[in-house]
Amino acid sequence: MGTWEQINNTNFKVVEFDHFKIQAGLPSFVLSVSEWIEKTNKVGIIVKKGIYGGTYAHKDIAFEFGSAICVPFKLLNILEEK
């Protein structure tokens, strides 16, 4: 996601992102999506609050997540591109 933000978001705070990346493996590290967005100026992921709220990602990011957790999802998308 950091690479996507660096390519597509001129206001992305790379230093803040790197700080989170270093701490991410620590058992005591806790970070909400809202806090992450606020501190790094992410635009590829948004959080909407309220009755129809949720966490939403840009299509590129969503497809990467889907590919990482579901092999058939990735394979179907590769086949559709051909």
Sequence and secondary structure as in RCSB ss.txt:
>XXXX:A:sequence
MGTWEQINNTNFKVVEFDHFKIQAGLPSFVLSVSEWIEKTNKVGIIVKKGIYGGTYAHKDIAFEFGSAICVPFKL
LNILEEK
>XXXX:A:secstr
 HHHHHHH TT  HHHHHHHHHHTTSTT    HHHHHHHHT  SEEEE STT EEEE HHHHHHHHHHH HHHHH
HHHHHH 
